[in-house]
Amino acid sequence: MSPQLMRRRTLLSALAAGTAAAATGTLPALAQDKRCRGRKTGPVTVAYIEVNDHSMLSAGKYTLANGGAQVIDVAVIFAANINYDGTKAYLSCNENVQSVLDNVATQVRPLQQKGIKVLLSILGNHQGAGFANFPTQAAADAFAQELADAVNQYGLDGIDFDDEYAEYGNNGTGQPNDFSFVYLVQALRQKLPDKLITLYDIGPAADRLTYNGQSIANTFNYAWNPYYGTWGVPSGPTSKSRLSPAAVSYTATSSSTAASLAQRTVDEGYGVFLTYNLTESDTASYMTAFTQKLYGSATVYTP
């Protein structure tokens, strides 16, 4: 088990179709690709995959028994890092993340061909650099350019922001300020007008979505609750169709809790259901607990 997963466990105590308009334009649609076996209605399901331990391809192995649609609509590569070189922040990928990116033809394209969107999650790395402490707008723009370049180079579908483990102040870095994250997200949206930008609602950055009268809340396509096994409406877009108050971990949340959170998602009209730590194991029975509530169908696993 990776240290990141262990830290995530300490937190314990879809994407709906993109029909709403973001502050900077129309959101990308997430309807199932025409090459898929079927379509579905209801919340869209997101899955984070710890690529230090598990394969991205697991996201494409689950379909609904009724109609054959993919269960997972968005798969998140967890995780690249925001690092610090003593002067500036920069995008860094460990060998496992880089392997996924270097092998997109076999690790990412098969998912995209099934209509699954693939995002790159960006996470702090204990070095003091984070999304909330860029010293200038130019510095935020430079990092946004690195993110946009990665998305374009590898043909990904967007970026997910996760402001954990930055340890602001390390290595002489600054403390969180009010403008940094706003400038970063605004710049990234300008560079990636048709891609997904999502918010894992945690950390100083997530608490600083407004600056000088400008809000980036609706610039995010989607946002989700970061605490697995719980319900909590996240900060971010104002539309319920773009929020996931539910969050479950395949390895640390009971199937009964997952089913309950899925039912509440439907009952209260939310459009996203967040899942974490999908592994190579056959997880169809666990998924069935929540897909019965979300879509009225059991889940089928195809190795």
C-alpha positions as CSV (number, residue, x, y, z in Angstrom):
1,M,0.0,0.0,0.0
2,S,1.4,3.4,-1.0
3,P,2.0,6.1,1.6
4,Q,-0.5,8.3,-0.2
5,L,-3.2,5.7,0.3
6,M,-2.3,5.4,3.9
7,R,-2.6,9.1,4.4
8,R,-5.9,9.2,2.5
9,R,-7.3,6.6,4.9
10,T,-6.6,8.9,7.8
11,L,-9.2,11.3,6.3
12,L,-12.0,8.8,6.8
13,S,-13.6,9.5,10.3
14,A,-20.9,12.7,-12.6
15,L,-20.2,13.6,-13.7
16,A,-23.5,14.7,-15.0
17,A,-23.6,15.7,-18.7
18,G,-22.0,19.1,-19.1
19,T,-25.1,21.1,-19.8
20,A,-24.5,23.9,-17.4
21,A,-22.3,26.9,-18.5
22,A,-19.1,27.7,-16.6
23,A,-18.1,31.2,-16.0
24,T,-15.9,31.1,-19.0
25,G,-18.0,29.2,-21.4
26,T,-19.9,26.0,-22.1
27,L,-18.7,23.0,-20.2
28,P,-17.5,19.9,-22.1
29,A,-20.2,17.3,-22.5
30,L,-19.6,13.9,-20.9
31,A,-22.2,11.8,-22.8
32,Q,-21.0,8.3,-23.4
33,D,-18.9,7.9,-26.6
34,K,-20.8,6.5,-29.5
35,R,-18.4,3.5,-29.5
36,C,-19.8,2.4,-26.1
37,R,-22.1,-0.5,-25.8
38,G,-24.8,1.6,-24.2
39,R,-25.9,4.8,-22.6
40,K,-27.1,5.5,-19.1
41,T,-29.0,8.2,-17.3
42,G,-28.3,9.4,-13.8
43,P,-25.2,10.6,-11.9
44,V,-21.9,10.1,-13.5
45,T,-19.4,8.1,-11.6
46,V,-15.8,9.1,-11.0
47,A,-12.9,6.8,-9.9
48,Y,-9.5,7.8,-8.6
49,I,-6.8,5.2,-9.3
50,E,-3.6,5.0,-7.3
51,V,-1.2,4.3,-10.2
52,N,1.6,3.6,-7.8
53,D,-0.2,0.3,-7.1
54,H,-2.9,-0.2,-9.7
55,S,-3.7,-0.1,-13.4
56,M,-5.8,2.6,-15.0
57,L,-7.3,-0.1,-17.2
58,S,-9.4,-1.3,-14.3
59,A,-11.7,1.7,-14.9
60,G,-12.9,0.2,-18.2
61,K,-13.8,-3.3,-17.0
62,Y,-17.2,-2.5,-15.5
63,T,-20.5,-2.2,-17.3
64,L,-24.1,-2.1,-16.3
65,A,-26.0,-5.3,-16.7
66,N,-28.9,-3.4,-18.2
67,G,-27.8,-1.8,-21.4
68,G,-24.0,-2.3,-21.2
69,A,-23.0,1.3,-20.4
70,Q,-19.7,1.9,-18.7
71,V,-20.0,2.3,-14.9
72,I,-17.0,4.7,-14.6
73,D,-17.3,7.9,-16.6
74,V,-14.2,9.7,-15.4
75,A,-11.0,8.0,-14.3
76,V,-8.4,10.1,-12.4
77,I,-4.7,9.4,-12.6
78,F,-3.6,9.8,-8.9
79,A,-1.3,11.6,-8.8
80,A,1.2,14.0,-10.2
81,N,2.8,16.6,-7.9
82,I,3.4,20.2,-7.6
83,N,7.1,20.4,-6.5
84,Y,9.5,23.2,-5.6
85,D,13.0,23.7,-7.0
86,G,14.1,26.4,-4.6
87,T,12.9,29.2,-6.9
88,K,9.6,28.2,-8.4
89,A,6.9,25.5,-8.4
90,Y,6.9,22.9,-11.2
91,L,5.0,19.9,-12.3
92,S,6.5,16.6,-11.4
93,C,5.5,13.0,-12.1
94,N,6.9,10.0,-10.2
95,E,8.0,7.0,-12.3
96,N,4.5,5.3,-12.0
97,V,2.6,8.4,-13.2
98,Q,5.2,9.0,-15.9
99,S,4.8,5.4,-17.1
100,V,1.1,5.9,-17.5
101,L,1.7,9.1,-19.5
102,D,4.5,7.6,-21.6
103,N,2.2,4.7,-22.4
104,V,-1.1,6.5,-23.1
105,A,-1.6,4.4,-26.2
106,T,-2.2,1.3,-23.9
107,Q,-3.1,2.9,-20.6
108,V,-5.3,5.8,-21.5
109,R,-6.6,5.5,-25.1
110,P,-8.5,2.3,-24.4
111,L,-10.5,4.1,-21.7
112,Q,-11.1,7.1,-23.9
113,Q,-12.3,4.8,-26.7
114,K,-15.0,3.6,-24.3
115,G,-16.1,7.1,-23.6
116,I,-14.3,7.5,-20.3
117,K,-12.6,10.8,-19.6
118,V,-9.1,10.6,-18.1
119,L,-7.9,13.4,-15.8
120,L,-4.5,14.0,-14.2
121,S,-4.7,14.8,-10.5
122,I,-2.2,17.3,-9.1
123,L,-1.1,16.9,-5.4
124,G,1.2,18.6,-3.0
125,N,4.5,16.9,-2.2
126,H,5.7,18.3,1.2
127,Q,8.0,20.8,-0.4
128,G,6.1,24.0,0.4
129,A,4.8,24.6,-3.1
130,G,1.0,24.6,-3.4
131,F,-1.8,26.0,-5.5
132,A,-2.4,28.7,-2.9
133,N,1.0,30.3,-2.5
134,F,2.2,31.5,-5.9
135,P,3.9,34.8,-5.2
136,T,2.6,36.5,-8.4
137,Q,0.1,36.1,-11.2
138,A,2.9,35.4,-13.6
139,A,4.0,32.5,-11.5
140,A,0.5,31.1,-11.4
141,D,0.3,31.4,-15.1
142,A,3.6,29.6,-15.7
143,F,2.4,26.6,-13.7
144,A,-1.0,26.7,-15.5
145,Q,1.0,26.5,-18.7
146,E,2.8,23.4,-17.5
147,L,-0.5,21.7,-16.7
148,A,-2.0,22.7,-20.1
149,D,1.1,21.4,-21.9
150,A,0.8,18.0,-20.1
151,V,-2.8,17.7,-21.0
152,N,-2.2,18.6,-24.6
153,Q,1.0,16.5,-25.0
154,Y,-0.6,13.3,-23.7
155,G,-4.1,13.8,-25.0
156,L,-5.8,13.9,-21.5
157,D,-9.2,15.2,-20.8
158,G,-8.3,17.7,-18.0
159,I,-6.8,18.4,-14.6
160,D,-8.0,17.7,-11.0
161,F,-6.7,19.9,-8.1
162,D,-6.0,18.3,-4.8
163,D,-4.5,20.7,-2.3
164,E,-3.1,18.2,0.2
165,Y,0.5,17.6,1.6
166,A,1.9,20.9,0.3
167,E,3.2,21.9,3.7
168,Y,3.1,25.6,3.0
169,G,6.2,27.4,4.3
170,N,8.6,24.5,3.8
171,N,11.9,25.5,2.0
172,G,11.2,29.2,2.6
173,T,7.9,29.1,0.6
174,G,5.1,31.5,1.3
175,Q,1.9,30.9,3.2
176,P,-1.4,30.7,1.3
177,N,-2.6,34.0,-0.1
178,D,-6.0,35.0,-1.5
179,F,-5.1,35.5,-5.2
180,S,-3.0,32.5,-6.1
181,F,-5.5,29.8,-6.8
182,V,-7.9,32.2,-8.5
183,Y,-5.2,33.3,-10.9
184,L,-4.1,29.7,-11.5
185,V,-7.6,28.3,-12.3
186,Q,-8.4,31.4,-14.5
187,A,-5.2,30.9,-16.4
188,L,-5.8,27.2,-16.9
189,R,-9.3,27.7,-18.1
190,Q,-8.1,30.1,-20.7
191,K,-5.5,27.6,-21.9
192,L,-7.9,24.6,-21.8
193,P,-11.3,26.1,-22.7
194,D,-12.8,22.7,-23.7
195,K,-11.2,20.4,-21.0
196,L,-12.4,19.4,-17.6
197,I,-11.1,21.2,-14.5
198,T,-12.2,19.6,-11.2
199,L,-11.8,20.3,-7.5
200,Y,-11.1,17.9,-4.7
201,D,-12.5,20.1,-2.0
202,I,-9.7,20.2,0.6
203,G,-6.9,22.4,1.7
204,P,-6.2,26.2,1.7
205,A,-6.8,26.5,-2.0
206,A,-10.3,25.2,-1.8
207,D,-11.1,27.8,0.8
208,R,-9.9,30.6,-1.5
209,L,-12.2,30.6,-4.6
210,T,-12.9,34.3,-4.7
211,Y,-10.5,37.2,-5.1
212,N,-11.1,40.9,-5.8
213,G,-14.8,40.2,-6.6
214,Q,-14.0,37.4,-9.0
215,S,-15.1,33.8,-8.2
216,I,-13.8,30.7,-9.8
217,A,-16.4,28.4,-8.3
218,N,-18.3,27.9,-11.5
219,T,-15.1,27.7,-13.5
220,F,-14.7,24.2,-12.2
221,N,-16.7,21.6,-14.1
222,Y,-17.1,19.5,-11.0
223,A,-16.2,19.4,-7.3
224,W,-16.4,16.6,-4.8
225,N,-16.3,15.8,-1.1
226,P,-12.8,14.5,-0.1
227,Y,-13.8,12.4,3.0
228,Y,-14.5,8.8,2.1
229,G,-17.5,7.2,3.7
230,T,-19.2,10.6,4.4
231,W,-21.7,13.0,2.9
232,G,-20.7,16.7,2.6
233,V,-21.7,19.2,0.0
234,P,-18.4,20.6,-1.5
235,S,-17.5,24.1,-2.4
236,G,-17.4,24.8,-6.1
237,P,-20.1,25.0,-8.8
238,T,-23.5,26.2,-7.8
239,S,-25.4,23.5,-9.7
240,K,-26.1,20.2,-7.9
241,S,-25.5,18.4,-11.2
242,R,-21.8,19.3,-10.9
243,L,-21.3,18.3,-7.3
244,S,-20.6,15.0,-5.4
245,P,-21.4,15.2,-1.7
246,A,-20.9,11.4,-1.6
247,A,-17.4,9.9,-1.5
248,V,-16.6,6.2,-1.1
249,S,-13.4,4.2,-1.1
250,Y,-13.5,0.7,-2.6
251,T,-11.1,-0.6,0.1
252,A,-12.3,1.4,3.1
253,T,-16.0,2.1,2.8
254,S,-18.6,-0.6,3.4
255,S,-20.9,-1.5,0.5
256,S,-23.9,-0.7,2.7
257,T,-22.6,2.8,3.2
258,A,-21.9,3.2,-0.5
259,A,-25.4,2.1,-1.3
260,S,-26.8,4.6,1.2
261,L,-24.8,7.5,-0.1
262,A,-25.8,6.6,-3.7
263,Q,-29.5,6.6,-2.7
264,R,-29.0,10.0,-1.1
265,T,-27.3,11.3,-4.2
266,V,-30.3,10.4,-6.3
267,D,-32.9,11.5,-3.7
268,E,-31.3,14.9,-3.3
269,G,-30.7,15.5,-7.0
270,Y,-26.9,15.5,-7.2
271,G,-25.1,14.7,-10.4
272,V,-21.8,13.1,-9.4
273,F,-20.7,10.1,-7.4
274,L,-17.1,9.9,-6.3
275,T,-15.2,6.7,-5.7
276,Y,-11.5,6.1,-4.8
277,N,-8.9,3.4,-5.0
278,L,-10.2,1.2,-7.7
279,T,-7.9,-1.9,-7.8
280,E,-7.5,-4.8,-10.2
281,S,-9.7,-7.1,-8.1
282,D,-13.2,-7.9,-9.4
283,T,-15.2,-5.2,-7.6
284,A,-18.5,-5.8,-9.4
285,S,-20.4,-6.9,-6.3
286,Y,-19.3,-3.7,-4.5
287,M,-20.2,-1.5,-7.4
288,T,-23.6,-3.2,-7.7
289,A,-24.4,-1.9,-4.3
290,F,-24.3,1.7,-5.6
291,T,-25.1,1.2,-9.3
292,Q,-28.5,-0.4,-8.3
293,K,-29.3,2.9,-6.5
294,L,-27.8,5.2,-9.2
295,Y,-28.9,3.5,-12.3
296,G,-31.2,0.6,-11.4
297,S,-28.8,-2.0,-12.6
298,A,-26.3,-4.5,-11.3
299,T,-22.6,-4.2,-12.5
300,V,-20.8,-6.7,-14.7
301,Y,-17.0,-7.2,-14.6
302,T,-15.2,-8.2,-17.8
303,P,-11.5,-9.0,-17.2
